[in-house]
Amino acid sequence: MTSNIGWELYRAFLSVLKEGSLSGAARELGLTQPTVGRHVAALEAALGVALFTRSQLGLTPTEAALGLRAYAETMASTAASLERAASGYGEGVRGVVRISASEVVGVEVLPPIVEQLRRRHAQLKVELVLTNRVQDLLRREADIAVRMMRPEQAQLVARRVGNIELGLHARKDYLVRCGTPQRTSELARHALIGYDQPSAFVRAASRSFREFTRDAFAIRTDSDLAQLAMIRGGVGIGICQAALAARDDTLVRVLPAAFSMQLETWVTMHEDLRDSPRCRAAFDALAEGLAAYAGQGKIGR
């Protein structure tokens, strides 16, 4: 196997894995298709293994390619982290900071926090990764993450910002049309909005609230944003952050005594970034803004 393999070969390999074709990878990378093909062939020759087989559907990764994918993704994360770190050198708070958060937090909660952060530090650029998958801070997939669980890795700096409460909510006109349930057994007569595929959070919620099961849902989606949109659209009753619902006069909380869940919320980053001005500024702004949201449901007021 050849040593000192260039990063551009691994980058082409990863892009072909994601796109499934040389042409797709070429578009993503801004290269020509023959160049991507040469990079993949060079990597196969250097490693001494076949990475793809051709089929009618495109390029199919071999077992070797699938086994190497995680390592190449780690290289890509490290390279991107290196670029972000390099961008932060110079006077003041500057450069790029990459923040991971859930879809709902990213769309509904973070905008005013990011606005305040950018107002204080105009040379800071923010990348938002909105996903319900926990981004791996140890692999530098993100610089800072908002997590709804206490991080266990010793290498992470973490600050607890409080609990975000979840409750059942519906739009007023839905309740006027269909009635307001007074006990959990009455939910069976309503259009419930919930998940499609169970997650760890869903399983925990189901243990506490047995009426909230997949079979009971009239509308099923694993997108938290879609569930929120359905609640706001008057489609039925679903789970919503209480602080978000409090901002909307058209939403009403249903069965508050019977259903309440607390999401313990943390802001975390790798300990190696604690002395980075760009990460420190973003970390403190997130912790401050999210603490205000968790405590009062108000930001910047």
Sequence and secondary structure as in RCSB ss.txt:
>XXXX:A:sequence
MTSNIGWELYRAFLSVLKEGSLSGAARELGLTQPTVGRHVAALEAALGVALFTRSQLGLTPTEAALGLRAYAETM
ASTAASLERAASGYGEGVRGVVRISASEVVGVEVLPPIVEQLRRRHAQLKVELVLTNRVQDLLRREADIAVRMMR
PEQAQLVARRVGNIELGLHARKDYLVRCGTPQRTSELARHALIGYDQPSAFVRAASRSFREFTRDAFAIRTDSDL
AQLAMIRGGVGIGICQAALAARDDTLVRVLPAAFSMQLETWVTMHEDLRDSPRCRAAFDALAEGLAAYAGQGKIG
R
>XXXX:A:secstr
  SS  HHHHHHHHHHHHHSSHHHHHHHHT  HHHHHHHHHHHHHHHTS  EEEETTEEEE HHHHHHHHHHHHH
HHHHHHHHHHHHT SSSS EEEEEEE HHIIIIIHHHHHHHHHHH TTEEEEEEE SS   TTTTS SEEEESS 
   TTEEEEEEEEEEEEEEEEHHHHHHH   SSGGGGGGS EEE SS  HHHHHHHHH TT  GGGEEEE S HH
HHHHHHHTTS BEEEEHHHHHT TTEEEE TTT  EEEEEEEEEEGGGTT HHHHHHHHHHHHHHHHHHHHS S 
 
